[in-house]
Amino acid sequence: MRLADKVVLITGAGSGIGRQTALHCAREGARIVAVDLNQSTAEKTADEVAEQNGQAIAVQCDVSRAADCEHMVQQAEENYGRLDVLFNNAGISHIDDDDAINTEEDVWDLTMDINLKGVFLGCKYGIPALLRAGGGSIINTASFVALLGAATPQLAYTASKGGVLALTRELAVIHGRDNIRVNALCPGPLRTEMLMKYLDTEEKRQRRLVHIPMGRFGEAEEIARSVVFLASEDSTFITGTSFVVDGGITAAYVTPE
Protein backbone atom coordinates (compact mmCIF):
# COMPACT_ATOMS: atom_id res chain seq x y z
CA MET A 1 0.00 0.00 0.00
CA ARG A 2 1.41 3.34 -1.11
CA LEU A 3 0.40 5.34 1.98
CA ALA A 4 0.87 2.74 4.69
CA ASP A 5 0.94 4.38 8.15
CA LYS A 6 0.86 7.89 6.68
CA VAL A 7 -1.37 10.48 8.36
CA VAL A 8 -3.33 12.47 5.77
CA LEU A 9 -5.28 15.61 6.65
CA ILE A 10 -7.93 16.59 4.10
CA THR A 11 -9.94 19.82 4.22
CA GLY A 12 -13.29 19.85 2.48
CA ALA A 13 -13.46 16.13 3.23
CA GLY A 14 -17.23 16.06 3.58
CA SER A 15 -18.02 15.84 -0.12
CA GLY A 16 -16.72 15.65 -3.67
CA ILE A 17 -12.98 15.46 -4.19
CA GLY A 18 -12.31 15.54 -0.46
CA ARG A 19 -14.51 12.57 0.39
CA GLN A 20 -13.21 10.48 -2.50
CA THR A 21 -9.64 11.32 -1.54
CA ALA A 22 -10.23 10.23 2.04
CA LEU A 23 -11.56 6.88 0.84
CA HIS A 24 -8.76 6.32 -1.67
CA CYS A 25 -6.00 7.31 0.77
CA ALA A 26 -7.46 5.01 3.42
CA ARG A 27 -7.45 2.12 0.95
CA GLU A 28 -3.74 2.80 0.48
CA GLY A 29 -3.16 2.45 4.22
CA ALA A 30 -3.37 6.07 5.39
CA ARG A 31 -4.95 7.27 8.61
CA ILE A 32 -7.33 10.10 7.78
CA VAL A 33 -8.12 13.42 9.40
CA ALA A 34 -11.39 14.35 7.69
CA VAL A 35 -11.88 18.10 8.05
CA ASP A 36 -14.95 20.02 6.97
CA LEU A 37 -16.95 23.10 7.89
CA ASN A 38 -19.91 20.78 8.40
CA GLN A 39 -19.24 18.40 11.28
CA SER A 40 -21.89 15.91 10.17
CA THR A 41 -20.47 15.50 6.66
CA ALA A 42 -16.96 15.13 8.08
CA GLU A 43 -18.29 12.40 10.36
CA LYS A 44 -20.02 10.71 7.43
CA THR A 45 -16.70 10.55 5.56
CA ALA A 46 -14.94 9.20 8.65
CA ASP A 47 -17.67 6.58 9.03
CA GLU A 48 -17.26 5.52 5.39
CA VAL A 49 -13.52 5.12 5.94
CA ALA A 50 -14.22 2.99 9.02
CA GLU A 51 -16.67 0.86 7.01
CA GLN A 52 -13.83 -0.10 4.68
CA ASN A 53 -11.67 -0.99 7.71
CA GLY A 54 -9.70 2.25 7.70
CA GLN A 55 -8.93 4.74 10.45
CA ALA A 56 -10.31 8.27 10.46
CA ILE A 57 -11.30 11.10 12.74
CA ALA A 58 -13.66 13.96 11.90
CA VAL A 59 -12.76 17.56 12.69
CA GLN A 60 -14.95 20.62 12.24
CA CYS A 61 -13.03 23.57 10.82
CA ASP A 62 -13.61 26.90 9.13
CA VAL A 63 -10.40 27.13 7.10
CA SER A 64 -10.61 30.92 7.01
CA ARG A 65 -10.05 31.03 10.79
CA ALA A 66 -6.53 30.64 12.14
CA ALA A 67 -7.64 29.05 15.41
CA ASP A 68 -9.60 26.38 13.55
CA CYS A 69 -6.66 25.52 11.29
CA GLU A 70 -4.32 25.31 14.26
CA HIS A 71 -6.84 23.01 15.95
CA MET A 72 -7.17 20.63 13.00
CA VAL A 73 -3.40 20.10 12.90
CA GLN A 74 -3.30 19.63 16.66
CA GLN A 75 -5.98 16.95 16.31
CA ALA A 76 -3.89 15.10 13.74
CA GLU A 77 -0.86 15.03 16.03
CA GLU A 78 -2.81 14.30 19.21
CA ASN A 79 -4.69 11.38 17.66
CA TYR A 80 -2.05 9.92 15.37
CA GLY A 81 1.23 11.36 16.61
CA ARG A 82 2.26 13.02 13.35
CA LEU A 83 1.20 14.61 10.07
CA ASP A 84 2.61 13.39 6.74
CA VAL A 85 0.28 14.74 4.07
CA LEU A 86 -1.72 17.97 3.99
CA PHE A 87 -4.40 18.27 1.31
CA ASN A 88 -5.69 21.86 1.31
CA ASN A 89 -8.81 21.13 -0.69
CA ALA A 90 -11.65 23.16 0.86
CA GLY A 91 -13.05 25.78 -1.47
CA ILE A 92 -16.16 27.54 -2.70
CA SER A 93 -17.56 28.85 -5.96
CA HIS A 94 -20.07 31.55 -5.06
CA ILE A 95 -23.24 31.77 -7.12
CA ASP A 96 -22.89 35.58 -7.24
CA ASP A 97 -19.26 35.55 -8.41
CA ASP A 98 -19.17 37.44 -11.70
CA ASP A 99 -16.99 40.02 -13.46
CA ALA A 100 -15.26 43.00 -11.84
CA ILE A 101 -18.28 45.24 -12.31
CA ASN A 102 -20.89 42.88 -10.89
CA THR A 103 -19.04 40.95 -8.18
CA GLU A 104 -19.79 42.42 -4.77
CA GLU A 105 -16.97 43.01 -2.33
CA ASP A 106 -18.36 40.57 0.23
CA VAL A 107 -18.40 37.79 -2.40
CA TRP A 108 -14.78 38.59 -3.30
CA ASP A 109 -13.71 38.61 0.35
CA LEU A 110 -15.47 35.36 1.24
CA THR A 111 -13.99 33.57 -1.78
CA MET A 112 -10.50 34.78 -0.99
CA ASP A 113 -10.85 33.92 2.69
CA ILE A 114 -11.72 30.31 1.97
CA ASN A 115 -9.95 29.50 -1.29
CA LEU A 116 -6.67 31.34 -0.73
CA LYS A 117 -6.35 32.37 2.90
CA GLY A 118 -7.53 28.89 3.87
CA VAL A 119 -4.60 27.35 1.98
CA PHE A 120 -2.20 29.81 3.62
CA LEU A 121 -3.50 28.99 7.10
CA GLY A 122 -3.38 25.26 6.41
CA CYS A 123 0.26 25.63 5.46
CA LYS A 124 1.02 28.01 8.34
CA TYR A 125 0.05 25.39 10.90
CA GLY A 126 0.61 22.26 8.84
CA ILE A 127 4.21 22.88 7.78
CA PRO A 128 5.60 22.85 11.34
CA ALA A 129 3.88 19.49 11.88
CA LEU A 130 5.36 18.13 8.65
CA LEU A 131 8.78 19.32 9.77
CA ARG A 132 8.33 17.52 13.09
CA ALA A 133 7.51 14.36 11.12
CA GLY A 134 10.66 14.71 9.02
CA GLY A 135 8.94 15.98 5.89
CA GLY A 136 5.93 15.20 3.78
CA SER A 137 3.69 16.31 0.95
CA ILE A 138 1.35 19.28 0.59
CA ILE A 139 -1.27 19.29 -2.15
CA ASN A 140 -3.27 22.48 -2.72
CA THR A 141 -6.41 22.42 -4.84
CA ALA A 142 -6.27 25.07 -7.56
CA SER A 143 -8.12 24.78 -10.88
CA PHE A 144 -7.62 24.71 -14.62
CA VAL A 145 -9.18 28.21 -14.71
CA ALA A 146 -6.08 29.53 -12.94
CA LEU A 147 -4.19 28.61 -16.11
CA LEU A 148 -6.76 29.64 -18.74
CA GLY A 149 -9.28 32.02 -17.25
CA ALA A 150 -12.94 31.08 -17.13
CA ALA A 151 -15.22 31.56 -20.14
CA THR A 152 -18.10 32.24 -17.75
CA PRO A 153 -17.19 35.16 -15.46
CA GLN A 154 -16.17 34.03 -11.96
CA LEU A 155 -13.49 36.56 -11.19
CA ALA A 156 -13.02 35.94 -7.48
CA TYR A 157 -12.79 32.16 -7.92
CA THR A 158 -10.32 32.41 -10.80
CA ALA A 159 -8.16 34.96 -8.99
CA SER A 160 -8.16 32.92 -5.78
CA LYS A 161 -7.02 29.82 -7.63
CA GLY A 162 -4.29 31.80 -9.38
CA GLY A 163 -3.13 32.83 -5.94
CA VAL A 164 -3.00 29.18 -4.91
CA LEU A 165 -0.63 28.48 -7.81
CA ALA A 166 1.70 31.32 -6.81
CA LEU A 167 1.64 30.36 -3.13
CA THR A 168 2.37 26.75 -4.04
CA ARG A 169 5.38 27.62 -6.18
CA GLU A 170 6.95 29.80 -3.51
CA LEU A 171 6.42 27.27 -0.73
CA ALA A 172 7.95 24.56 -2.92
CA VAL A 173 11.08 26.67 -3.32
CA ILE A 174 11.25 27.64 0.35
CA HIS A 175 10.88 24.07 1.61
CA GLY A 176 12.63 22.19 -1.17
CA ARG A 177 15.45 21.11 1.15
CA ASP A 178 13.19 20.35 4.10
CA ASN A 179 11.89 17.13 2.52
CA ILE A 180 8.54 18.87 2.00
CA ARG A 181 7.04 18.78 -1.48
CA VAL A 182 4.32 21.28 -2.41
CA ASN A 183 2.17 20.87 -5.52
CA ALA A 184 -1.00 22.48 -6.83
CA LEU A 185 -3.67 20.20 -8.23
CA CYS A 186 -5.55 21.71 -11.17
CA PRO A 187 -8.73 19.75 -11.90
CA GLY A 188 -10.71 20.34 -15.05
CA PRO A 189 -14.52 20.39 -15.16
CA LEU A 190 -15.86 17.66 -12.90
CA ARG A 191 -19.21 16.01 -12.39
CA THR A 192 -19.46 17.39 -8.85
CA GLU A 193 -22.12 19.38 -7.06
CA MET A 194 -19.98 22.55 -7.25
CA LEU A 195 -20.04 22.63 -11.06
CA MET A 196 -23.35 20.92 -11.77
CA LYS A 197 -25.25 23.61 -9.83
CA TYR A 198 -24.30 25.93 -12.71
CA LEU A 199 -24.65 23.41 -15.53
CA ASP A 200 -28.19 22.53 -14.57
CA THR A 201 -29.50 21.76 -18.06
CA GLU A 202 -28.34 19.36 -20.74
CA GLU A 203 -27.77 22.30 -23.10
CA LYS A 204 -25.39 23.96 -20.64
CA ARG A 205 -23.53 20.71 -20.06
CA GLN A 206 -23.09 20.08 -23.77
CA ARG A 207 -21.77 23.60 -24.35
CA ARG A 208 -19.06 22.97 -21.76
CA LEU A 209 -18.24 19.51 -23.11
CA VAL A 210 -17.38 21.05 -26.50
CA HIS A 211 -14.19 22.37 -24.91
CA ILE A 212 -13.02 19.08 -23.37
CA PRO A 213 -11.09 16.89 -25.82
CA MET A 214 -12.05 13.71 -23.95
CA GLY A 215 -15.70 14.64 -24.36
CA ARG A 216 -16.79 14.06 -20.78
CA PHE A 217 -16.61 15.55 -17.30
CA GLY A 218 -14.06 14.22 -14.86
CA GLU A 219 -15.06 12.33 -11.76
CA ALA A 220 -14.01 13.16 -8.21
CA GLU A 221 -12.41 9.75 -7.79
CA GLU A 222 -10.09 10.48 -10.75
CA ILE A 223 -8.80 13.53 -8.91
CA ALA A 224 -8.49 11.47 -5.73
CA ARG A 225 -6.18 9.03 -7.49
CA SER A 226 -3.97 11.95 -8.51
CA VAL A 227 -3.82 13.10 -4.88
CA VAL A 228 -2.71 9.60 -3.84
CA PHE A 229 0.09 9.81 -6.41
CA LEU A 230 1.26 13.24 -5.20
CA ALA A 231 1.05 12.11 -1.57
CA SER A 232 3.00 8.92 -2.14
CA GLU A 233 6.61 7.93 -2.72
CA ASP A 234 5.78 7.61 -6.41
CA SER A 235 6.21 11.39 -6.76
CA THR A 236 9.34 12.06 -4.71
CA PHE A 237 10.98 14.33 -7.33
CA ILE A 238 7.83 16.35 -8.08
CA THR A 239 7.41 19.73 -6.39
CA GLY A 240 6.26 23.22 -7.33
CA THR A 241 4.06 21.96 -10.15
CA SER A 242 0.64 22.88 -11.42
CA PHE A 243 -0.49 19.27 -11.72
CA VAL A 244 -3.20 19.32 -14.36
CA VAL A 245 -5.94 16.67 -14.45
CA ASP A 246 -8.38 18.13 -16.95
CA GLY A 247 -9.30 15.80 -19.80
CA GLY A 248 -7.12 17.89 -22.12
CA ILE A 249 -8.98 21.18 -21.82
CA THR A 250 -5.86 23.28 -21.20
CA ALA A 251 -4.20 21.74 -24.26
CA ALA A 252 -7.03 22.65 -26.59
CA TYR A 253 -8.22 25.77 -28.32
CA VAL A 254 -11.82 25.20 -29.36
CA THR A 255 -14.12 27.78 -30.87
CA PRO A 256 -17.43 27.73 -28.96
CA GLU A 257 -20.44 26.59 -30.92
N, C-alpha and C positions, 0 to 999 in steps of 0.2 A: 504494500500500500504506500502511495507516494507521500502521504501526509501523516504517517504513523507517529502518534504521540505529540504532534504539533498542536498548539493552541491557536485557534483562528477566531478573531473578533470580526463580526460582520455588522455594519450599521445598515439600517433599512432591511433587516432580516425578516420582517413580517410578511413580505409579499414579493412577487416578481423575481428579479435577479437575485435579491438577497436570500429569499427562501430557498430557491433552487441551489444557490451556492452553498448554503448551510448543509443541505442534504448531500450534495456531491462531495463536499470536503469531509463530512462525517463518514461517508462510504470509503474514503481513502484513509481513514484512521484518525482524523483530526478530532479534537475536543472543541466544541463550538460555544462561543459567546454570542448569542443571538440578541442583537440590540435593535430596538425600534421605539419610535415615539409612542406607539400603541402597545401597552403591556400585554394585552390579550393576544394580539397577533404574534408578538415575540414568543409568548408562551406556546402558542399553537405550533410555531416552527420548532421550538425546543421539544415539544411532545412528539412531533413527526420524526425528529432525529432519534429520540428514545425508542420509538416504535421500530426503527430499523437497527436497534441495538447499538446506537451511538450514545455519546455523552454530550449534553448541552445544558446551558443555563440561559435564562431569559433576563434581560436587563432593560428597563425603561430608560430612555434617554432622548432629550431634545438636543440634537447635535450642534445647535446654535448657541448653547449655553456651556460655558467653560466648566462649571461645577459638574454638570452631567457627564461631560466627556472624561473628566478626571475620574469620576465615579465608575464609569464603564470599564476603564482600564484597571482600576483598583479591584473590581470584581473579577476580572480575568486572573489577576495575580493571586488574589485571596483564595479563589476556588481551585485554580489549576497550577499555581506556583510560577507561572511565566506567561509571556506573550510572544508568539513566533510570527504570526501573520495578522496584518491589519488591513481590512478591506473597507475603505471609506466609500460606501455605496449609497448612503441615504441621499435623496434628492427630491425636488419637486419640479413640476412644470405647471405654472399657474395659468388658469383658464383666461385670465385677463392680461397675460403677457402679450405685448404687441410690438409696435415700432416705437421709436423714440418720442413721437408726438403723443401717442395714445396710451403708453404704459405709465401707470401712476407710480409715484415715488414709493408708496408702501409695497406695491408688488415687486418693484426692483429690489428694495431693501430685504424683503422676506426671502426672495430667491437667492440673493447673495449670501444672506445669513445662513441658509441651509446648505446650498450647493457648493459654496466656496469657503466661507468661514467655517462651516462644519468640517470640511476636509483639513483646514489649518488646525482646528482644535483637536481633531483626532490625532494628527501628527504631533502636535505640541505635547500631548500626554502619552501618546503611544510610543513615540521614538525612545524616550528614556526606558520604557519597559522592554523594548526590543534590544536596546543596548545592554540592559541587565541580563537578557537571555543569550547574549553573545551574537546578536544579529537577527536578521529575518527579512521578511518581504512586506512591502506596502503596495497595495493596489488601490488606485483612486479612480472612481467612475467618472469619466468625462463623457464625450459623445462625438459622433461623426460630425455634428454641426459645428463643433469647435474647429474643425479643419476646413469645412466648406461654407459655413453660413447656412441658415435655414431658408428654404423657399417661402415658407409661411412665416410671417414675422413673429418672433419670440425672442426679443432682444435681450432681456434679462437672462433667460436660460442660456442662450448662446454665449453671451459674455461671461457668465459664471463658469461655463464649461471650458472656455478659453483660458480663464484664470486657473482652472484645475491643471491644464496642460503646463502652464508656465511654472506653477508651484511645484509640480511633479518633477520637471526638469531640474529646477534648482536644488530641490532636496536630494535628487539622485547624485548630483555633483558634490554637494556638501557631505553626504554620508557614504560616498563610494568606497572609502577605505575603512568604514565601520562595519563591514559585512551586512549592510542594509541596502537592499535593492528597492527602488521606487519606480513604479510604472503606472501610466495612465491607461485605462481601458476605454476604448472608444467604440461602443456598440452602434450598429446601424439601426434602422427601424425594426422594432420588435413587436410581436403580438402580445403586448402586455397592456394592463389596464391604463397605464400612463399615456400611451399613444392611442389606443383604441377609443378613448373618450373623445378624441378629436376626429378620428376617422370612423365616424359612427354610421356611415352608409357604405354600401358596396361601391358606389361611384367614387367616393373619396378614397377608399382603399385602392381601387384600381388606378387612380391617378397617381398615387404614391408608388405603386408597384412598377409603373413605367420606368422609374429611375433606378430600379434595383436590378442589376444584370442577372442575378439568380432567379428573379421573378417571384419571390416570396418574401414574407416577413421572417425575421429571425425569431428564435424561441429563447426564452429565458435560460433554459437548461444548456443551450449552446454557449451562452455567455459564461455560465457557471463552469463549464469545462475549461474555458480559457482562464478563468480565475485559478482553478486548480493547477493548471500549467504554470502560471506566474508565481503561485505560492510555493511550488515544489522545487525539488533539486533539478528538475528538467530544464530550468531556466536560469541557472546560476550565473550566466554571463550576459544577462539581459537586464538593463537598468536605464532609466531616463527615456523610455520609449513612449510613443503614442501607439498603443497596441490596438490595431483596428480589426474589428470583427463585424463586418458590415455587408456581407453578400455582394461586395464589389462596388458599392455605390460611390465611394470616393475615387474609384479608378475610372469612372464613367462620366462622359458628358452627354446627356440625353436631352434633346429638345422636348419640352412638355407638349403633350397632345392638346 
